[in-house]
Amino acid sequence: MSGYGAPPPGGGFYPPAQGSYPSQGAAAGYPPAGTYPPQGAYPSAIQDGYPAPGGAPYGNPYGAPAHPPAPGQGYPYGGAASAPPPQPPYGGGYAPPPPQHGHGHHHSHSHSHSHSQGHAAYGAPPLQGGGYYYNGIPVPPPPGAPPAPPPAGIDGAQLAESVRKATKGFGTDEKLLISTIAPLDAFQVDALSKSFKSISGKEIVKVLEKETSGWFEYALRLKVLGPLAGDCWLLNRACDGAGTHEDLLNEVLLARSNADMWALKQAYKSIYGKDLERVVEGELSVKTKRIFSMAMNGNRTEENVPPNPSDVSRDVQALKSAARGMGTDEITICSILVGRSQAQLVAIAREYQHKHGALSSMVRSEFSGHMRDALLFIADGAERGGQGIERDAQLLENAMAGMGTKDERLTYRLIRLHWNRHRFNEVKMAYAGLVNKKGLRSRVAGETSGDYGRFLEALVGH
């Protein structure tokens, strides 16, 4: 894999005209927002000092708004495909700006092959702020969608004033920036960005880019972009011509719900004016292109379809028959691992383990290079529970292990994980139990320094 350069200076990474979404209808194929009926629920837990947005618990992933269309009426994507209802799988999501603290940048492909505990059901009651979900949490209206008022209790003007105060005049108050931005959830970040533009006339990303640098600036940028626009920025960065960032493509694009994938393509087109599928496919070899084309089609089995034991057994037999060493039937294996729902993959991995050994072991023996890493990301997330909790804990450790911290991997993994705070707490517990008994915050503190390190520590919490 090629090396990765610093993020290009200037704009192009943030949705234009914050707070100026179209007022008539939904642009870029977004249907009107609604609320999705919960499928089980987590009680809203305020942990690590982070308030839940509007008091709502973190719920089903988003992509499409909550109510499915009437029969025969699809949600348009580029005037064609229809968006599926939201569903629960967690997806995953790099290159370096100039480092701040002297750690090296090793671009290895070390991956974890860990287990995860139980697939929890996520749900949320009707939500202020638009009713959109993404990657397991409610989020503000995405780029190109009509605006919605933020949940009650969010004072975007006060947040914007704190950032303005921290960045005005000579010198930057990094401590104030950290204390203001680190605790924010997706709705608060959105309110901050819009209020900052309204008060100052400037994009907050532009100001942070001017006032900060290195990995600190990278982390702040990714945080204030929010979950969806942040993923779009990471994908654009992964395909910016300085060498494809393969791990990032795996983590952002694989094992995603159809709804999340639909939303990601919509938002990417709205922000960058390009088709995500064409951009990504242009970066990949023929074989790996096949995997990602399948994933980006957004045609996984929906999570509301329960696994059928006979179908699971057929898939297990097909996987075993396809894994024949010389002459591996790659298409069959890819089709099953990419196309099945998370619940089906969990059932497949369990039966495959019982009959033939670990599914991840088969992938390791039959594939190599980027294909191996991509399929392992899916298989690791399906084994022993299906939520990828321990896989993600190990991926965090992989970013810090060995000579030199892989700062970008560490930063984007922490920020992408921290949005879903309940799940992030599970990842932190798995990290402390299986990887480093001193805990994630202690490990991050030992691997980072300066304002960058303090910001990451604040994200991790206690």
N, C-alpha and C positions, 0 to 999 in steps of 0.2 A: 504494500500500500504506500502510496505517496505521502510525503509529509504534508502538513497542514499549515497554512499561513494565517496571519492575523486577520480578523474581520476587516473587510474594506472600510475605510473611513467614510464618514458622511452618511447620508440617508439611504433609503431603499430597503430598510429592514423593518420599517414600522408602518402600519396601516396609515395612509394619508388622512389628513384632516380629522384628527381625533374629535369625536363628539359631533361630527357632521355627517352622520349616516343619512341615507335618503329618507325622506319623510313619507313618501308615497310608495307603499308596497315594499317588497323585499328584493333587494338587488342580488345579482350573482346567483339566482336560483334559490335563495333562502325562502322557505315558506313562512307564514306567520307563526310566531312562537305560541306555545301552549304549555301545559303542564302534563307530565307523564304520570299515569297512575303508578304508585309505588308497588314494587314486588317484594314485599318484606321491607323492613326498615331498620336502620341503625338509629339509636337515640343520638341526638346531637351532643357531641362531647367537645367541650372547649378545653384543649390541651395545649401545654407549652405556652400558655398565655395568648393563644390565637383565638379570636372570636370567630364563630361560624357566621357566614354571611346571612344577615337577616334572620338569624335564629334557626335557619333551616338546616337539617342534617345533610351530610354529603350523600348524594344519591346516585341513581343510575347514570351511566355514561351518557354523554350527549353526542350529538352530531346533528341529527334531525331534531326538530322540535318535537314536543311530546306526543301530540295526538297524531296517529297515522292518518293518511288521507282517506277520503271516502273511496269505496270500490271504484276502480277504473280511473282514479285520479292520483297520479304519482307526483312526487316532488321533483321538479325539473332540475337536472344537473346538466348545464350546457344545452338545455332544451331537449334532453333525452331521458336519462335514467331516472328512476324514482328512488327516493331515500327510504331506507328501512326504519322501523322504530328503533329506539335506543336499546342497548343491551349491555351486559356487564363486563366483558373481558377487559382486562387492563393491558394496555400496550406498553410499549416501552418508551427513548431518545437519547459534530464536534470539530478542531484545528487551533493553533494557539495564537492569541495575542501575546505581546511581549510579557514574559513572566515577571512577577514582582518580587519573587523571593528565592530565585536561584535554583529551583528544582528543575530537573531535566524533563524532557517530554518524550516518553517512550511510546511509540505507536504500535504496541503489540496487540495480539488478538487473544490474550488470555481470557478465558471465560469461566464462569462458575457452572457447576452442574449440581445444583442443589435442589432441595425439596421445599415444598410450601405446604402450609396448613390450610385446610378447609376453605371452600369457596363461599364467602359470605355474600348474602344478598344485600344489595344497596337499594335504598328507596328514599324518596323525599316527598313531602306534601307539596301542594301548590306553592309556587315560589314567586316572590317579587323579583323583578329584574329580567323577565323575559321567558323563563322556563326552559332555557337551553341547558344541555348537559354535554360534558366532554371528559373523557378519560376518568369517569367515576365520580365527577363532581358537577354541581350546578355552576354555570358560568354566565357572564353577561352576554348580550347579543354579539355574535361574531362579526368580523369585518364584512361589510356589505349588507348586513341585516338592519332592519329598522331599530332605532334606539328604544330603550325602555328605562324608566326611572330606576335608580339603584335601590336596593332594599333599605328599609327604614334604619336610621341610626348611623349611616355612613356619611361623614362630613368630608367630602372631597376637597372643599375649599380650605379647610384646616390642614389637611394633609399637604395640599399644594403649597400653602404658605410655609410649612415647615421645610419643604424641599427648596423653595425659593430662597428662604433665609439661609439654608445650608450652602447654597451655590452662588449667592450674590457677592459682589465686591471682590476684594483680593483674598485669595485663599478659599479653600473649601472645608466646611465642617463635616468631615467624614463620619464622625461619631453620630451627628444628628441625622445624616443620611441613612446610616445603618439602623438606628433606632426607629426611624420613621418608616422605612421601606420594608425591612425584613419581616415584620409581623403581619403584613397585609395579605388578605386572601384575594381571590380573583376579582370579586366585586369591588373591593377597596382599591385595588390597583387600577381598575378601570375608571373608578371615580376620580382617583388622583390624576391620572393622565388627562382626562377631559377637563378637570378643573384647572390643572396647570396650564393647559393651552388657553383656556378662557381668561385666566388671570394675567398670564405673562405674554400671551401671543406666540409662545414657542412650544415646540414639541419637547416633551420631557426627555426623550431618548437623545435628542441633539444636545441638550444641556448637560446630561450626564456624560455623554461622549466627550464634551469639551472639558468638563471639570474633573473627570477621573480617568484612569488609564489601566492598561493591563487586564489581569483577570478580575480585578475589582470592577472595572467598567463592564466587562463581559457579563459578570454575575448580575450587576444592577440592571443592565439592559435586558437580559433574559427574564429577570423577575418582573420588571415593569411592563414587558410585552404581554404577560399573562399566559395562561396555559396553551391556548390555541395559536395565537400569533407567534408565541415563543417557539412552538413546534414548527411552524412554517419558516421562521427565521433559521432554525437549526437545519432544516432540510435544504433551504436555499444555500446555506453555508456549506453543507455537505457536498453540494453539487456545483460549487463555484468555480471549478476549473483548476483548482490548486491541488487536485488529488481527491478522489472520492473518499468520503469518510464512511467506511462500510459499517462499522459498529453502530454509528448513529442511524443509518438507514434501517438496520435491523431493529433497533430499539424504538424508533418512532413509527415505523410502518408495519411491522409484523405483529400478529396476534391482536389486531385491533378489531373492534366491532365494526359492522357495516356502517352504523350511524356515525361513528368517529371518523371512519375513512371518508365518508361522504362529506362531512364537515371540513375535514382537513383539505380536501381537494377544492371545495368551495372557497375556503379562506385563502388558500395559496393563490388561486386565480384572482381573487379580489385584491390581494396585496401586491402581487408581482406581475399580474397580467399574463401569466403563463400557465400551461397545463402541467400539473404536477407529474402526471404519468409520463409525459414526453420528456420532461426534464430528468427524471430519475432513470428512465429506460435508456436515455442517451449516455448515462454514466456507467452502464453495466455490460458485462459480457453476455453472450447469448444464453448461457445456462442460468446465471443468476438473474438475468432479466426476466426469465420465465417465472421465477418465484415471486418477484416483486410485482410483475404484471398481474398475476393471480391475486396477490394481496390487495393491490390498489383497485382491482375491479369491484371490490366490496360485495362479493357474492358468497360470503361465509354462511353456513347454516345459522339461522337465528337462535339466540339463547332460549327463546321461549318454546323451542322444539325439544322435548326431552329425548335423551339418547335412547335409541331402540337397540335392545341387546343383540338381535340378529344382525342389524347393520354394523354394530360395533365389532362383532365377531368376523363379519365379512371384511371389514377394514383391517383388522388385525391379520387375517390370513393374507390379504392383498399386500400388506406391508412386508410380511415375512417372505412371501414369494418374490417380491420386488427386490429384496435385499439379498442378492445372490453373488456378491463379490464382483467378479469380472462380469460386466454386462448388467450392472445395477439398473433397474427400471426407475430412473430418476423421476420421470413424469408422474408415475403412480404415487410415489412417496411424497413428492411435493404437493400433488393435488389433495391428498388426504390431510397432510399436516397444515397446509395453508387454508383449505376449504372447510374444514369441520369447525363447529362451534367449540367454545372452550369446554363446555360440559361434555361434549362428545370426545374431545381430545383427552380429557381426564379419564373417561371410561376406557378409551382405547389404550392409553398408557398403562392403566391398571391391569387390563387383560393381557396386554403384550408382556408386561413384567411377569405375570403369573405363568405364561406359556413359554416365553422365549428369552426373558431377561429385560434389562432396562431399554426403553425406547431410545434414550439418549445414547446408549452404548452402540446401538445399531447405527444411528446417524454418524457417530464418530468413525465407525469402521467402514462405512460405505461412501462417505463424502470427504472432501478436503476443501481448503481455502474458504472463500466467502460463502459458498453454498453450505459448507459444514457449519460455519458459525451462525448463519441465518437459521438453518433448521434446528440447530441446538438451542437457539434462543426460544423457539416454539416448544421443543420437546422438554426442555428444562422447566418451562412454565406449566407444563401439563402434568408432570410427574409429582406424585405425593401431595396432591391437594389442588393444584390447578390455578393458584393465584400468583405464583411466581414470587412469593415473599422472600424465600431464602435465596432464590436466584438473584433477586435484586440486591439483597444484602451482600452477596458475594461479589456482584459487579461493582459495588461501592468499594469493597476491599481491593479488588483488582486494580482500581484506579489509583490506589495508594501503595500497593505492595511493590517490593523490589526497589531498584535504584531509580530514584526520581519519581515524583508524583505526576501522574497524567492529569494535569490540572483541568483540562477541558472536560474530560470524562467525568471527573469528580464533580465539577461544577454543574454540568447540565443534568447529571443523574440526581444530585441532591435537589436541585430546583424542580425538576420534573416530578420527583417523588413527593416533595413537601406540599404540593397543592392539595393532595388528598390526605388530610392529616391523620385520619383514623388508620388508613393503610400504612402511612409513613411510620406511625408508632409501632405497627406490627413489624415493619422492616427493621426498625431500630432494636426491637426486642430480639428478633432473629439474629441480628448482627451481634448483640451482646451475648446471646446464648451460644452461638455457633462459631463466631469468627474471632471476636476480641472481647473478653469479659469486662474490660474497662469501658466499653461502650463506644458508640459512633462519635459522639462529640469529642471525647478525649483523643480518639484516633485522628479526627480531622484537625484538631488543635495542634497535634504533633507534626502534621504534614503540611500545614499552611502557615502563613504569617501575615502580619500587617493588617491593613483594612480589609483586604480580601479574605484573610483567615477569620477575622472577627465577624465578617458578614456571613460566611458559611456556618460558623458556630451559632450565630443567632438564628439561622434557618433551621439548624438541627434541633435547637432547644435542649431540654434536659431529658 
